[in-house]
Every structure is written in structure tokens, then in C-alpha cells.
Amino acid sequence: MFLNDYVVMKEIVRESIRTYTGTRLKLGRIPVYFGGGKSVPNETYSHFTFGELLLTNFRLIFIGDKRNIDLPLDKIIGVECFQGGIRISQSGKNKPILFNAVPNPLLWKEAILVLSDKK
């Protein structure tokens, strides 16, 4: 085991907000609608679970109170670091994993990239 910290894992929630505008007319007994609608995608992060993040020489492991993740390092395609957290992109998934409250995100990013041979 190389690194070990207690972190908060956040989940990306995608939703669409729909808006409609128009006019309703009645031609005899048949209602007719004129107008249109628009769907706007919205992406937010929600607090998901608290747990322990572990980095070994083969895997990134998260053991949480609601969810566990066992991610082989060769499936990691990218790591982004920001103040207080890291965002991990993995092959075969379109939703990244976000870990918040990471004490040293730059150290985690560099260690993951070195161990996964991406650097």
C-alpha cells in the first residue's frame, strides 16, 4: 500500500431541464398546439459516500459506507487534480469518479500516474 486517506466520493448526477412555450387553440373539437420545447442538460455533483481511499501498486481501492470501488490502474485513462480533490477518468465509463477532501491531491495524481505508467 502506497497511499491511504479518508475522503468523500461524489457522484455526477445528470438531469435534463425541459421548458415549453406555445399557444393552444381549439378548432372545433380538436385542440391544436403551436410552439416548441427545449431540453437543457444539467450536470451536478452530489455527496455520495465517505470512506477510505487506498492506492496499491496494482489498484485504486475505495472502501465506503455506501459503495466500494476496486479499480485496476491499467483502466485509468486520466487524473485531474484540483484544490482539495481528484477526478479520475476510466476506460469504458463516461462518468468520472470524483474524490473530495483529499489532503494532498497533487501527490495522489502523481502517484497514480507513475504507478499506472501514464507518465
N, C-alpha and C positions, 0 to 999 in steps of 0.2 A: 504494500500500500504506500503510495507516494504522498497524496494529499487527502485531508479529511476535514470537512467543515459542516456546520449546521446552516442550512439555507432555506429559503422559501421558493417553491416551484410555482410558477404562474402558468396559466393555460390561456391560449389565444382563443377568444370567442368571436366567431364571425356571424354577423346577422345582416339582414337587408332591411332597410327602411323604405317603405313604399309610400308614395304620395300620388294622389289622383286629383285632377281638376276636370271640370266639364259641366255640361248642361244636360238636363233631362227634359225632353219634350214628349208629349203624348199625341200621336197621330191616330185619332180614332181610339181604338182599344189597345194599340200597340205602343209601348213606351220605346223611345229612341234616345240613345245616349250619344252625345258628342263630346269629345275631349280626349284626354290621354293620361297616361300614368308614367311614373318613373321610379325605378328601383335604384337605390344608392347603397353600395356595400359599406359596411362599417366593421372595423376590426378593433377589438379592445382586449385588454389583459385583465383577467380576474384572478384573485387569490385562490390558489388551489389547495396546496398542502405544504406542511412544514416537515423537514426531515434532514437526514444526514447524506451528504454528497461525498462519495469516495472515488478516488482515481487510482487504479492499479496500472500495471504495465500492459494489460490487455483490454481493460474495460473501464467505463464510467458507470458507476452504480449510484442510484438514488434510492434510499430507503425512507419512505414517508409514512405518515399516519393514514393516508387515504390511497396512496399509489406508490408502486415500486417500479423503477426503471433499471434495466440491465442492458447497456448499450455498448457493443463492441467498438473499439477505437477505429477499426477499419471502415466502419459505416459512417463516421463523422466526416462531413464534407466541408464544414466551415465553423469557425468560432469567432463571435464578435464580443468585444468587451466594452462595457460602459460603466459609469460610476455606480458601484455597488452591485454589479451583476454581470452575467454572461448569457449569451444567446447561442445555442448550438443547433446547427442545421445538420440533418442526417439524410443519407440517401434513401430513396423510396418513400419519403414522407414530405408533404408540403407544409406541414406546421412545424415550426422550430420549437425547441424546448427552451424556456426562459427560467433561469435561476437568479433570484434576487437575494439581497442581504449577504452577498459573498464578500468576506473580509478583504481578499486581495484578488480582484478579478484578472489583473494582468498576469499574475503568477499562474492562475488556473489556465488562462488562454495559452500561454507559452508552454506549459507542461503538457496540455492536451495536444497541441500541435507537434511538439517534439516526439511524444510517445506514439502518436499516430502517423509519424513520418510525413507530415504535411508541410514541414518547414525545411 
